[in-house]
Amino acid sequence: MAKAAATSTGFPGVEVRGNSIRVFFMYKRDRHAHTLPLEPTRNNIKHADQLRSAALFALRNGTYNEADFFPHSRSAASLPLGGKRVGELCDRYKPLKAVDITPETQSRYEVALDICVDTLGRTRMVDALLPEDIQKLRVDLIATRAVSTVNHYLATFSGFLYWCENNHYCGELGKHCVRFTKSIKDPDPLTYEEYLALIEKGCLHPIDKAAVTVAVYTGLRPGELCALAVEDVAPDFSHIKVRRSVTQSVTFKVPKTKKERTVLLQPPAREALKVLVADAEQRETADLTVWLNRHESRIDHVRVLLSPKTQARKAVVNDYFVPSAWNTKWGNLIRRAEIRARPAYQTRHTFACWNLTARGNLAFIANQMGHKDYSMLVTVYGRWIDTESSRELERIWEGMQNMARITPKLHQEAIEESVSC
């Protein structure tokens, strides 16, 4: 059926279409058109013109709500009352985003979104926001927060704004959530003397000595160290498999890169693991639910190496260490050893820096640490990579000489083979 032709009414943006009245206007390069279920009488046409003027006034003042002015339009009917307000749209976005992330990540996302929305104004109309509003949000956030925190908030909020854009609730706003430049802090690894002091003075229990040794000589992340089990250690103690990590909420998940890796063990780590395995073998095997993503998991039947119960003085303690508990223990060991304080994560940096100082292969070290490639090693540990060593020049020159000696021989062999054929 053909649509009825529009008839001009003499009022800008108001026309008669069949037995109804059509109102249209442009705002931020988008054409808004709404059909009013009113007969095209003279009074109704005047009412439509006044309604259009009021809507434009509200748009300019940032108080426009489509459902208030045009409740019978298709786009308004698909939204709850006030559905284009920032707070209400964010509440609709959260469960849609949650299906793709873990519950723990969801919790962090919701905190970030709520802070941004409250700072911006929950009742603001999203289609009235300007780039200036997002820029002011950045200013307000950075005034009282660390750069890393603000960047997390902005990254999370930009995802919400891009969702609004894709659903035509607003113009281009996500790209204005520009992250702040963050300086890269140099790693603060243990010196070998500090490591010895930590082992000899800081660690009073054999389990603590073994745990610190494994941390330093494997480069495991704290969550990976706390989730390591007897079943992950090779029978000959030549290597370990890093298959899981534990979060602050005692949730087990796959490692950061979403895949397991093999870490080859140096002699100190082998001896330390023998101590940890002997202790863990006295415990019963537990069924750990390891989350692969939000919707899939596996069950690992394992005996975790580190348990607070080994040295517990209280009657009731947790079965497993979480990163914060390990950080607390680490702080006590550092204080007792009387060495400069640094976070427990620095054991991972210590592993990297010691291996780089010993001129280890970059690709090998990156693989052991679970990096995708060695670009991060170059970026983070650049000053531990010796690029001007005379020993390196001698090694290269020796290799070139060997190549020079081998090449004529290979060339002669190729000639003799061609002649014999």
N, C-alpha and C positions, 0 to 999 in steps of 0.2 A: 504494500500500500504506500503510495507516495506521500511524503510529508507535506503538511499544509504550508503554503508560501507565507513568509513573514510580511507584515504590513507595518509601515512606519507610523508612529504615534505623534511625532513632533517633539517628543522628549528624548534627549540623548541616552542611548543605552537601553531604551525600552521599546519593545515592539509587540505587535499582536501576532500570535501564531495559532490559527484555528480558533478554538474557544478558550484559549488561555493567554496569559501575558508572559513574555520572555524578558528577563533582565540580564544584561551582560556588561562587563567592565574588564579592563586590563589592570593587572597588579603584578609588579615584578616580572614583566614580560610573559605572564601567564594569563590566558583568557578565562575568566570566570563567567559561566552562563547558568542561569537558574530559571526554571519554569514555575510560575506561580499558578496554583489551581484556582484562578479567579476569572470570572467573566470579564471580557474586555470592555467594561463600561467606562465612562469618563472618570468617575470617582475612583474606580479601581486602578486605572492607568496613572492617575495622580498619586495614589497610594504607592504604586510600584516605583514611581520616580523618587518619592520621598524615602522609600526603603533603600533604594540604590544609593542615594546621597548619604544616608546614615551609615550604610555599610562601608562606603569609601572613607568617611570620617573616622570610623572605628579602625580601619586598616592603617590609616596614617598615624593613629595614636597607639597602635599596638594592642588594642582591646578587641579586635575582630574575632568573632566566633561564628563560623558558618551556620552551625546548627541553631543559633539564636535568631539569625536573620532569615535563613532559608531552610526551615526544618523539613520541608517536603522534597528537597533536592536529593538526587541519588547519592551523591558523595556524602552529604550530611547524614542521610539515613543509615549509611553503613558504619557510622561512628557513634560511640556513646556521647551523651551530652557533654560538650566541652572537650571533645576528643582530640582537638588539635592543640591543647595546652601541653607545655613541655613535660610537666610532671605526669600527666595521664598517658601521654604517648610513651614515655619512658617505662611506665608500669606495664604497658602492652609489649614493649620490646624485650624486657627482661626474660620472661619465660620462653620467648622465641630464640633468644641467644643461648639460654641455659642448656638446650638439648645438645649443643656442640662442645660443651666444656665440662670439666669435672665439677662436682659439688664444691670442692675447696676453691677452685678458680672462680666459680660462680659467686661465692661469698665475697671474694676480693673485688670482682667486677661490680657487684651491687653496691658495695661501699663507695667505690669510685664514682659510679653513676649518681648515687644519691647526693654526694658532696657537690658534684658539678651542677646538678639540677637545682639544689638548694641555693648555691652561690649565684646561679643565673636567674633563678626565680621560677618556682614550680608553676605559677599561674600565667606565665608569659605565653603568648601565642607563638608557636614555632614558625609559622609562616610570616611573622612580623619581625623575626630576628634578623639582624644585620651582621656582617663580618665584624663590625666594631664591637658588638656584644660578645663575640667569641674572643676577640682580642682583650677585652676588659676581663673576661673570665680568666685568661692566662695571667693577667696582672694580679688579680685577687688571689689566685691559687699560689703563685710563687712568693707572695708577700710573707707567708708564714710556714712554708713547707720546703723540704729538700727538693733538689732538682729531680732526683730519681723518682720521688713520690709524685711530683706534679706531672712528669712525663708519663707515668703509668695512668694517672687520671685522664690526661688528654688523649692518650691512645685509646683508652676505653670509651671515652665520650665521643671521639670522632667516629667510632664504629656505630654508635647510636645515631649520630647526625647523618652518616652515609645511608643508614637504613631509612631515615626520614626522607632523604633525597630520592632514594630509589622508589619510595612509595608516594612521591609527589606531594609530601606535606610541606616541603620548604625548598628554597633554592640551594645553591652550593655553599654549604657551611663547613662540612667536614674538613676540607682542605685548609681551613684557617686554624685548626687545632695544631699549630706548629709546635713541635717539641723543643725544649730548651737544650742548648749545647751543654753536654756534661763532660767535664774533664775526666780523663782516664787516670785513676790512681795507680801508681806503680805497685806491683806485688811487694809484700813485706815478708819474704821467706825466712825461715830459721837458718841461722848459721849452723855449721856442724857442732860447734862448741855449745850453742844454745840447745841443740837437740840432745847432746850428751847430758847437759845439766837437767833437762826436762826428764830424761829417762832415769838418771841416777838420783836426783834430789826431789823432783816433782812427783814421780810415780812411786808410791809406796807399796802398791799391790802388783803382782806379776801380770794380772789381766790388763791393768792400765798401761804398763810398759809395752805389752804386746799390741794393744789397740793403737797406741800412738805410733809404734813402729810400722804397723800395717798402713796407717793413714799416711805417713811420710813417704814410705817406699812404694806405694801403689797409686797415690794421687786420687783416691776415691773421694767423691763428694760426701759430706757428713751424712746425708740421708742414705747414700749407697752403703757407707761403712756400717751404719746402724742396722741395715737390712741384710747384710751379708750372712750367709748360712753355711753350715757344715757341708751341705750338699752342693755348694757352689765351688768348693775347693777340690782341686784335682787330687787323686789318691797319692800321687808322688810329690805333691806340693809344688809342682812346676808352674801352675797358673791357677787363676780363679775366673769364674764367670760372673759378670755383673748383670744380674737379671731383674733386680727390683730396687726400689728406693722407698723410704718411709717418710711420710709428711708429718707436720706438726700435730695433726688430728689423729695420729696413729693409723693412717690409711696407707696401705701398700700400693704402689703403682710401678709401672715400668720406668726405666731410667729416662733421663731428660731427652735423649735422642730417640726415644720410643723403640729402641732395639737393644738387645744385649750385646756385650763386648767381652773379649778375652783380655785379661791383663796378665802378662808374664811376670813371674816373681823373681826378685833379686834375693840373694841369700838371707839378709836380715828379715825380710818379709816372710820367707819360708819358715824360719825358726819361730817367729812370732805367731804365725798361724798354727803351728803345732801346739802351742800353749792354749790358744783360743779354742781350737777344735777339741782338745782333750777336756776342756771345761764344758763345752757345749754338748758333748756326747753324753753327759750325765743327765741332760734334760730330755723330756718327752718330745716327740715330734709333734708339731702344731700344724694345723691347716690354715694357711694364710690366704686370704682373698686378695689377689693382685689385680688391680683395675687396669685394663688395656686402654679403655676410654670410658666415657660416661655410661655406656650401655653394655659393655662386654668386660668379662673378667675371667680369671683362671684361678685354680686352687693349687698352691704350692705346699707340699708336705715336707717341711724342713725344720731344722733346729737352728735358730738364729744365734750367731756367735756371741754377740754382746747382750747381756741382760742385766738390768739394775739389781736383780735378785742375788747376783753373785756376791756383792758386797753390801747388801741391804742391812740396815740397822733397824728399820721399821718393820712392823708386822705385815703391812699392806703396801706393796709397791707395784709399779707397772711391770708387765712382762717384757717390754721392749723400750729401748732408748728412742727418743725422737730428737730431731736436730737441736732444739732448744735445751733439752736435758744434757745432750752431749756438750753443747757450748758451755753450760754451767760447770760440768766436770772439767772441761778443758781450762776454764778460767781458774779453777782451784789448783790444777796442776801447774799452770804458768806462775801463779802467785807463790806456790811452795818452791818452785825452782828458782825464783828471784831473777827471772829474765823479763825483758820488755814485753808488755801485754800486746797481744794481737788476736784476732778472731780465729776460731778453729778452722775456718776455711783456708787459712794460710798454709795448712799442711799440704793442700793440693798445689798451691803455688810453690811450696818448697820442693815437691817432687819435680815439677816442671823446671824450675830454675837449676836444681842440682843436675838434672839430666842434660839441660842445655849447656851448662858450664862444662860438663864432661864431653861436650861436642857430640851429643847423641843425634841421630838422624831425626830431622824435623817431622817427617811423615810418620815415623814409628812412634815418636812421643805423642803426637796428636791422636793417633789411633789408640794408644794406651789410655789416654785421658778421655776418650769418647768424643773428640771434636770431629766435625765433618771433614775438615782439611786443616792444614797447618797455618792458614792465614791468621787465625787468632793468636797462635804462638808468636808470630812476627809482630802483631799489633800490641799484645799485652806484655810479652817478655823480650822485647827488642833489645834491651840493653844487656841481657844475659846471653845473647847470641853473638859470639865473637866472629866478626866479619873481616877483621884485618889481621888475623894471626899469621905470623911468618911460617908457623908449622903447616897451616893450610896451604900456603903457597908452595912449600916444599912437597906436600902430598900431591898437589895438582901436577907439579912439574915432573915428579916421579911417574905419575900415571901417563903423562904425555910421552915421556921417554919410552915407557913400556909399549905404548901404542905405536911409536915410531919403529921400534924393533920388531914388533909383531906384523905390522902391515906389509913390509917387503916379503916376509916369509909367506903370508897368506896369498900375496900376489903371485909369487913363484909357484905355489902349490896349484893355484887356479890355472896357470899356463900349462903346467905339466898334465893336469887332468884333461884339459881341452885337447892337447896333442894326442894323448892316449885314446881319446874317443874318436 
